[in-house]
Amino acid sequence: MPSASTEAPTTVGALTPSSPQLAPGLPGYRRMSFALFAAGVATFALLYSTQALLPAVSAGLGVTAGAASWTVSAATGALALCVLPLSAFSERFGRARLMTVSLVVASVVALLVPLAPNLEWLVALRVVQGAALAGVPASAMAYLAEEVRPKALIAAIGLFVAGNSIGGMSGRIVTGWAAQLWGWRAALAAVGLMAVVCTVVFRLLLPRARNFVPGSLDPRALAGTVRGHLSDPLLMRLYGIGALFMTVFGAVYTVIGYRLVDAPFSLPQGIVGSVFLVYLVGTVSSAAAGRLVGRMGRRGALYLAVGTTAAGLLLSLADSLAAVLLGLVLITAGFFAGHAVASSEVSRTAKTGRAQASALYQSAYYLGSSAGGTLGAVAFHSGGWAGTVLLGLLAVLGVVAITLYGSYAARAHQRRPVLAAAHR
């Protein structure tokens, strides 16, 4: 059995004839693809395992929607805070090793989560779980970039992202139906067992890393790279866009269960969990984002994503199940398209320290998820679904404001040489 933790040192960033990269048709590529797919499934199934269960958690522990939402926000917030430092650890100890440790720790914690006696213990265990899971997004993209040929990289990343989407969707569906049959604690146990299986598959299938070269943990160099990214106006705008889009998405999908189990819909928990099949729309809109940018430009694609999201929010206000579901389809399509545009632009914009630039985007993204989940639940508690929609529309307006400011800044930058020439 190949070891996932054995990484052969060469020179930093070097690819030599003795360390060939993987590509479709070559030995190891399919195993690598399935391994990363399994890692993506486990990560997102665990990260959002309580989201579809929030009404049941509220009832079972006797807490409000806002309090129960911390079981989601605590995990995503911990991931957001830990993804950057863990990306540095992956440079020293290896991508494969860090992903393996992350999945093992998160899966073990997942088996303890159903035993939490109260909300405080549940939230504390979710913090540990989110921090552990940060090692997967902190390492996966770098592992693929090092081990896969450039022409095959987009397809390999696409399969990992598909694993994320399938994991997020399947975890919610499994928990929804399991909670309806056996209760929310059994539902969390079922997701934990699913994650254990995915972790074993990942560990058995992941090929030995051939092109990883250990680096040093230099806090000053890391801090300098991070400062450089945080002083880049375009990167900061992209981080803000990612955070705001995820605020909308986190708010909507944290609260939608409460809306659907209440009158006038009164849906059972299993059906509420199945609503997350809408995630499949995101897979399509993410894939289409590249074509949209090609036709409309980055800002045009962002405006289309914003308009689609806003239309979905407004449509979801209707007391019609068909209208609410169509609204969720539009919100999901708009969010995934906007996220795909912003995240890909981060990789294109950062000329150095791309791993840290991506980690900063992920931090902003998951902080947005954490804020959206908590604020969305508070807004729902105080103003019903209309309060959550209002929060989402304010976040959407934030994306519009950032994009408009970016357009203004770009035009001002283009005019500057012309004005300088006129004054010579």
C-alpha positions as CSV (number, residue, x, y, z in Angstrom):
1,M,0.0,0.0,0.0
2,P,1.5,3.4,-1.0
3,S,2.1,5.7,1.9
4,A,0.2,9.0,1.9
5,S,2.7,10.5,4.2
6,T,5.9,9.7,2.4
7,E,7.1,12.8,0.4
8,A,10.3,12.8,-1.5
9,P,12.4,15.9,-1.1
10,T,14.2,17.5,-4.0
11,T,14.6,21.2,-4.4
12,V,12.0,23.8,-3.6
13,G,9.4,24.0,-6.3
14,A,11.4,21.8,-8.7
15,L,9.9,19.2,-11.0
16,T,12.4,16.8,-12.3
17,P,12.3,13.9,-14.8
18,S,12.4,11.6,-11.7
19,S,9.2,13.1,-10.4
20,P,6.7,13.0,-13.2
21,Q,3.3,14.6,-12.7
22,L,0.0,12.8,-13.0
23,A,-2.4,13.1,-15.9
24,P,-5.4,11.2,-17.2
25,G,-4.4,7.7,-18.4
26,L,-1.2,7.6,-16.3
27,P,-0.8,5.3,-13.2
28,G,-2.1,6.9,-10.1
29,Y,-4.2,9.7,-11.6
30,R,-7.5,7.9,-11.1
31,R,-6.6,6.9,-7.5
32,M,-5.5,10.5,-6.8
33,S,-8.8,11.8,-8.2
34,F,-11.0,9.5,-6.1
35,A,-8.9,10.1,-3.0
36,L,-9.3,13.9,-3.3
37,F,-13.0,13.4,-4.1
38,A,-13.4,11.4,-0.9
39,A,-11.6,14.1,1.1
40,G,-13.9,16.8,-0.3
41,V,-17.0,14.7,0.5
42,A,-15.8,14.1,4.1
43,T,-14.8,17.8,4.7
44,F,-18.1,19.4,3.6
45,A,-20.3,16.7,5.0
46,L,-18.7,17.3,8.4
47,L,-18.4,21.0,8.2
48,Y,-22.1,21.6,7.6
49,S,-23.5,18.4,9.4
50,T,-25.7,20.4,11.8
51,Q,-27.1,22.9,9.3
52,A,-30.1,20.9,8.1
53,L,-30.7,19.7,11.7
54,L,-31.0,23.2,13.3
55,P,-34.8,23.0,14.0
56,A,-34.3,19.6,15.6
57,V,-31.3,20.8,17.6
58,S,-33.3,23.8,18.8
59,A,-36.2,21.5,19.9
60,G,-33.9,18.8,21.4
61,L,-31.8,21.2,23.4
62,G,-34.4,23.8,24.1
63,V,-32.5,26.7,22.5
64,T,-33.3,29.5,20.0
65,A,-32.5,29.5,16.3
66,G,-29.7,32.0,17.0
67,A,-28.1,29.8,19.6
68,A,-28.4,26.7,17.5
69,S,-26.8,28.4,14.5
70,W,-23.6,28.6,16.5
71,T,-23.1,24.8,15.8
72,V,-22.6,25.8,12.2
73,S,-20.9,29.2,12.7
74,A,-18.4,27.8,15.2
75,A,-17.1,25.2,12.8
76,T,-16.8,27.6,9.8
77,G,-15.3,30.3,11.9
78,A,-12.7,28.0,13.3
79,L,-11.8,26.8,9.8
80,A,-11.5,30.4,8.6
81,L,-9.1,31.2,11.4
82,C,-7.0,28.1,11.0
83,V,-6.7,27.7,7.2
84,L,-3.8,30.3,6.9
85,P,-1.5,28.9,9.6
86,L,-2.2,25.3,8.5
87,S,-1.3,26.3,4.9
88,A,2.2,27.2,6.4
89,F,2.4,23.9,8.2
90,S,1.6,22.1,4.9
91,E,4.7,23.7,3.4
92,R,6.8,22.2,6.2
93,F,5.3,18.8,6.9
94,G,3.6,17.9,3.6
95,R,0.2,18.3,2.0
96,A,-0.7,14.6,2.2
97,R,0.3,14.3,5.8
98,L,-1.6,17.3,6.9
99,M,-4.8,16.3,5.0
100,T,-4.6,12.8,6.5
101,V,-4.2,14.1,10.1
102,S,-7.0,16.7,9.5
103,L,-9.5,14.1,8.3
104,V,-8.6,11.6,11.0
105,V,-9.0,14.2,13.8
106,A,-12.2,15.6,12.4
107,S,-13.7,12.1,11.9
108,V,-12.9,11.1,15.5
109,V,-14.5,14.3,16.8
110,A,-17.5,13.6,14.6
111,L,-18.1,10.4,16.5
112,L,-18.1,12.4,19.8
113,V,-20.4,15.1,18.6
114,P,-23.6,13.1,19.0
115,L,-22.7,12.5,22.7
116,A,-22.6,16.2,23.5
117,P,-24.8,16.7,26.6
118,N,-25.7,20.4,25.9
119,L,-25.2,23.2,23.4
120,E,-22.0,24.4,25.0
121,W,-20.3,21.0,24.5
122,L,-21.7,20.7,21.0
123,V,-20.4,24.1,20.0
124,A,-17.0,23.4,21.6
125,L,-16.6,20.1,19.7
126,R,-17.7,21.8,16.5
127,V,-14.9,24.4,17.0
128,V,-12.3,21.6,17.2
129,Q,-13.8,19.9,14.2
130,G,-13.7,23.1,12.1
131,A,-10.1,23.8,13.1
132,A,-9.1,20.2,12.1
133,L,-10.9,20.4,8.8
134,A,-9.0,23.6,7.8
135,G,-6.0,21.4,6.9
136,V,-7.8,20.0,3.9
137,P,-8.5,23.2,1.9
138,A,-5.1,24.5,3.2
139,S,-3.4,21.6,1.4
140,A,-5.5,20.2,-1.4
141,M,-5.0,22.8,-4.0
142,A,-1.2,22.9,-3.4
143,Y,-1.0,19.1,-3.6
144,L,-2.9,19.1,-6.9
145,A,-0.7,21.9,-8.3
146,E,2.4,20.0,-7.5
147,E,1.3,16.5,-8.5
148,V,-0.9,17.0,-11.6
149,R,0.2,18.3,-15.0
150,P,-1.0,21.8,-15.8
151,K,-3.3,20.7,-18.6
152,A,-5.1,18.3,-16.3
153,L,-5.1,20.5,-13.3
154,I,-8.5,22.2,-13.9
155,A,-10.2,18.8,-14.3
156,A,-8.6,17.5,-11.1
157,I,-9.6,20.6,-9.1
158,G,-13.1,20.4,-10.6
159,L,-13.4,16.8,-9.2
160,F,-12.2,18.0,-5.7
161,V,-14.8,20.9,-5.8
162,A,-17.4,18.4,-6.9
163,G,-16.6,16.3,-3.9
164,N,-17.1,19.5,-1.8
165,S,-20.5,20.0,-3.3
166,I,-21.6,16.4,-3.1
167,G,-20.4,16.2,0.5
168,G,-22.3,19.3,1.5
169,M,-25.4,18.1,-0.2
170,S,-25.3,14.4,0.8
171,G,-24.4,15.3,4.4
172,R,-27.5,17.4,4.7
173,I,-29.7,14.8,3.0
174,V,-28.4,12.0,5.2
175,T,-28.9,14.0,8.4
176,G,-32.4,15.1,7.3
177,W,-33.7,11.6,6.8
178,A,-31.8,10.0,9.6
179,A,-33.1,12.7,12.0
180,Q,-36.7,12.1,10.9
181,L,-36.3,8.3,11.6
182,W,-34.0,8.2,14.6
183,G,-33.4,11.8,15.9
184,W,-30.7,14.4,15.4
185,R,-28.1,12.7,17.4
186,A,-28.3,9.5,15.3
187,A,-28.2,11.7,12.2
188,L,-24.9,13.3,13.3
189,A,-23.5,9.8,14.1
190,A,-24.4,8.7,10.5
191,V,-22.4,11.6,9.1
192,G,-19.5,10.7,11.3
193,L,-19.5,7.1,10.1
194,M,-19.7,8.4,6.5
195,A,-16.7,10.6,7.1
196,V,-14.7,7.7,8.6
197,V,-15.3,5.6,5.5
198,C,-14.2,8.6,3.3
199,T,-11.1,9.1,5.4
200,V,-10.1,5.4,5.0
201,V,-10.7,5.6,1.2
202,F,-8.6,8.8,1.0
203,R,-5.7,7.2,3.0
204,L,-5.7,4.0,1.0
205,L,-5.9,5.6,-2.5
206,L,-3.8,8.8,-2.3
207,P,-0.6,8.2,-4.2
208,R,2.8,9.1,-2.6
209,A,3.6,12.7,-3.2
210,R,6.5,12.9,-5.6
211,N,7.1,16.6,-6.0
212,F,6.7,18.0,-2.5
213,V,9.8,19.7,-1.1
214,P,9.7,20.6,2.6
215,G,10.2,24.3,3.3
216,S,10.9,26.1,6.5
217,L,8.4,27.6,8.9
218,D,9.5,31.2,8.7
219,P,6.9,33.4,10.5
220,R,8.5,36.6,9.2
221,A,8.4,35.5,5.6
222,L,4.7,34.4,6.0
223,A,3.8,37.7,7.7
224,G,5.5,39.6,4.8
225,T,3.6,37.7,2.2
226,V,0.3,38.2,4.0
227,R,0.9,41.9,4.4
228,G,1.6,42.2,0.7
229,H,-1.7,40.5,-0.2
230,L,-3.6,42.6,2.3
231,S,-2.2,45.8,0.9
232,D,-3.3,44.8,-2.7
233,P,-6.6,46.7,-3.4
234,L,-7.9,44.2,-5.9
235,L,-7.2,41.2,-3.7
236,M,-9.0,43.0,-0.8
237,R,-12.0,43.7,-3.0
238,L,-12.1,40.0,-4.0
239,Y,-11.9,38.9,-0.4
240,G,-14.8,41.2,0.4
241,I,-16.9,39.9,-2.5
242,G,-16.3,36.3,-1.4
243,A,-17.2,37.1,2.2
244,L,-20.4,38.9,1.3
245,F,-21.6,36.2,-1.2
246,M,-21.0,33.6,1.5
247,T,-22.9,35.8,4.0
248,V,-26.0,35.5,1.8
249,F,-25.5,31.8,1.3
250,G,-24.8,31.0,4.9
251,A,-27.8,33.0,6.1
252,V,-30.2,31.5,3.7
253,Y,-29.2,27.8,4.2
254,T,-28.9,28.1,8.0
255,V,-32.4,29.5,8.3
256,I,-34.3,27.8,5.4
257,G,-35.0,24.7,7.6
258,Y,-36.9,26.8,10.1
259,R,-39.0,28.4,7.4
260,L,-39.9,25.1,5.8
261,V,-40.8,23.2,9.0
262,D,-43.1,26.1,10.0
263,A,-46.5,27.0,8.6
264,P,-47.6,27.4,5.9
265,F,-45.3,24.6,4.6
266,S,-44.9,22.3,7.6
267,L,-42.5,19.9,5.8
268,P,-41.0,16.9,7.6
269,Q,-37.3,16.9,8.5
270,G,-36.4,14.4,5.7
271,I,-38.0,16.5,3.0
272,V,-36.2,19.6,4.4
273,G,-32.9,17.8,4.1
274,S,-33.7,16.8,0.5
275,V,-34.1,20.5,-0.4
276,F,-30.3,20.7,-0.4
277,L,-30.4,18.8,-3.7
278,V,-30.6,22.4,-5.0
279,Y,-26.8,22.4,-4.5
280,L,-26.5,20.5,-7.8
281,V,-27.4,23.8,-9.5
282,G,-24.2,25.3,-8.1
283,T,-22.1,22.7,-9.8
284,V,-23.6,23.8,-13.2
285,S,-23.2,27.6,-12.5
286,S,-19.6,27.2,-11.2
287,A,-18.7,25.4,-14.5
288,A,-20.4,28.1,-16.5
289,A,-18.6,31.0,-14.7
290,G,-15.6,30.8,-16.9
291,R,-17.7,31.1,-20.1
292,L,-19.5,34.1,-18.5
293,V,-16.3,35.9,-17.8
294,G,-15.2,35.3,-21.3
295,R,-18.3,36.9,-22.7
296,M,-19.1,39.6,-20.2
297,G,-15.8,40.2,-18.3
298,R,-15.3,39.8,-14.6
299,R,-17.5,42.7,-13.5
300,G,-20.3,41.7,-15.9
301,A,-20.3,38.2,-14.6
302,L,-20.4,39.5,-11.0
303,Y,-23.3,41.8,-11.8
304,L,-25.2,38.8,-13.3
305,A,-24.4,36.7,-10.3
306,V,-25.6,39.5,-8.0
307,G,-28.8,40.1,-10.0
308,T,-29.6,36.3,-9.9
309,T,-29.0,36.1,-6.2
310,A,-31.1,39.2,-5.4
311,A,-34.0,37.9,-7.6
312,G,-33.9,34.6,-5.8
313,L,-34.0,36.3,-2.4
314,L,-37.1,38.4,-3.4
315,L,-38.9,35.4,-4.9
316,S,-38.4,33.4,-1.8
317,L,-40.6,35.8,0.1
318,A,-43.7,34.3,-1.4
319,D,-45.8,31.9,0.6
320,S,-45.6,29.3,-2.2
321,L,-43.4,26.3,-1.9
322,A,-42.7,26.4,-5.7
323,A,-41.6,30.0,-5.4
324,V,-39.4,29.4,-2.4
325,L,-37.7,26.4,-4.2
326,L,-37.2,28.5,-7.4
327,G,-35.8,31.3,-5.2
328,L,-33.3,28.8,-3.7
329,V,-32.3,27.7,-7.2
330,L,-31.5,31.3,-8.2
331,I,-29.7,32.1,-4.9
332,T,-27.6,29.0,-5.3
333,A,-26.8,29.6,-9.0
334,G,-25.9,33.2,-8.3
335,F,-23.7,32.4,-5.3
336,F,-21.7,29.7,-6.9
337,A,-21.1,31.8,-10.1
338,G,-20.0,34.8,-8.0
339,H,-17.7,32.6,-5.8
340,A,-16.2,30.9,-8.8
341,V,-15.4,34.3,-10.5
342,A,-13.9,35.8,-7.3
343,S,-11.8,32.8,-6.3
344,S,-10.4,32.3,-9.8
345,E,-9.5,36.0,-10.0
346,V,-7.5,35.7,-6.7
347,S,-5.3,33.0,-8.3
348,R,-4.8,35.2,-11.4
349,T,-4.1,38.4,-9.5
350,A,-1.6,37.0,-7.0
351,K,1.8,36.9,-8.7
352,T,3.7,35.5,-5.6
353,G,2.5,33.6,-2.5
354,R,-0.5,32.1,-4.3
355,A,-1.1,29.6,-1.6
356,Q,-1.4,32.4,1.0
357,A,-3.5,34.5,-1.3
358,S,-5.9,31.6,-1.7
359,A,-5.8,30.8,2.1
360,L,-6.8,34.5,2.8
361,Y,-9.7,34.2,0.4
362,Q,-10.9,31.0,2.1
363,S,-10.6,32.7,5.5
364,A,-12.7,35.6,4.3
365,Y,-15.1,33.1,2.6
366,Y,-15.7,31.1,5.8
367,L,-15.8,34.1,8.0
368,G,-18.7,35.2,5.8
369,S,-20.3,31.8,6.2
370,S,-19.9,32.1,10.0
371,A,-21.3,35.7,10.1
372,G,-24.1,34.8,7.7
373,G,-25.2,31.8,9.7
374,T,-25.4,33.7,13.0
375,L,-26.7,37.0,11.7
376,G,-29.2,35.2,9.5
377,A,-30.6,33.3,12.5
378,V,-30.8,36.5,14.6
379,A,-32.6,38.3,11.7
380,F,-35.0,35.4,11.4
381,H,-35.7,35.4,15.1
382,S,-36.5,39.1,15.1
383,G,-38.1,39.6,11.7
384,G,-38.9,36.2,10.3
385,W,-37.9,35.1,6.8
386,A,-38.2,38.7,5.6
387,G,-35.5,39.7,8.1
388,T,-33.1,37.1,6.7
389,V,-33.9,38.2,3.1
390,L,-33.2,41.8,4.1
391,L,-29.8,40.8,5.5
392,G,-29.1,39.0,2.2
393,L,-30.0,42.0,0.1
394,L,-27.7,44.2,2.2
395,A,-24.8,41.8,1.6
396,V,-25.7,41.8,-2.2
397,L,-25.6,45.6,-2.2
398,G,-22.2,45.4,-0.6
399,V,-21.0,43.3,-3.5
400,V,-22.4,45.8,-6.0
401,A,-20.7,48.7,-4.1
402,I,-17.3,46.9,-4.1
403,T,-17.6,46.1,-7.9
404,L,-18.7,49.6,-8.7
405,Y,-15.7,51.0,-6.7
406,G,-13.4,48.6,-8.6
407,S,-14.7,49.9,-11.9
408,Y,-14.1,53.5,-10.8
409,A,-10.6,52.7,-9.5
410,A,-9.7,51.0,-12.8
411,R,-10.9,54.0,-14.8
412,A,-9.0,56.4,-12.6
413,H,-5.9,54.3,-13.0
414,Q,-6.2,54.4,-16.8
415,R,-6.7,58.1,-16.8
416,R,-3.7,58.8,-14.7
417,P,-1.0,58.4,-17.4
418,V,-3.2,60.5,-19.8
419,L,-3.4,63.4,-17.3
420,A,0.3,63.2,-16.5
421,A,1.1,63.4,-20.2
422,A,-1.2,66.4,-20.6
423,H,0.6,68.4,-17.9
424,R,4.1,67.8,-19.3
